[in-house]
């Protein structure tokens, strides 16, 4: 009988902790919903990315060739089916890679 009473007392001591845990879980769930709703509103669309790249092109920070490749990659990504391999992106980049010009750095870092 004493064992049953001791077990009951221990279980009753756990009730407030379980209630606090459930309240914390509900608050975290609500916060996650708010964050997801906010992120879905601020998520950039491909058109927004293209506008950013167009501005870089207009400012002279991207060559016409680079901007064309970016535009093709974005359109490929929009029309690509989920089962199509991503290697198509890389083949497009390799096929249309801009030629090395003297007015732009090559991006290669020399090894010391």
Secondary structure as GFF3:
##gff-version 3
##sequence-region A 1 112
A	DSSP	alpha_helix	2	42	.	.	.	ID=ss1
A	DSSP	alpha_helix	46	58	.	.	.	ID=ss2
A	DSSP	alpha_helix	64	79	.	.	.	ID=ss3
A	DSSP	alpha_helix	87	95	.	.	.	ID=ss4
###
